[in-house]
């Protein structure tokens, strides 16, 4: 394999990609690569994957759906993280009764 041709193909493919981060879908490979998995990668990595035949660039509507689903998953994870950080204070029962009595007197 001529490396000059290989890297020229990567540069040419990179020029055709319009976004900085490109959504690609994996192709089945002889070394066990699973087909149909979408991921977002930088433009240079996407160009190399396309030239190597391990991935192809997805259509704009599929990319938008992938990014929307990823944003929803991040929101859900952020909400779960915030919920797990709820502060809890343990006070003795005697202290709780004293506070309740103080509130009733007001």
C-alpha positions, 0 to 999 in steps of 0.5 A: 500500500502506498502511504502517500495515496492512503493519506491523500484519500484521507485528506480528500475525504476530510475536505468533503466533511462539513461538520467538525464532529461527524456522526458515523455508523460502523460497518462489519469488519473481519476482526469482529467489528459490529455493524450499525453502531452510531457514534460521533467522532472528530472530522479527522477520525471520521475521514480515516474510518471512511477510508479504512472502510470501518464506518460510513457517514450517516445522513443528516436526519439520522445524525440529528436523531442521534444527537437528540437521543444523546442529549436526552440521555445526558439530561436524564443522567444529570437529573439522576445525579442531582437526585442522588445528591439530595442532602439529608440531615439526621437529628435525634428524636428529642431534638425533633420534638423540641423543634416541633414544640418551638414551632407550635408555640409561635 
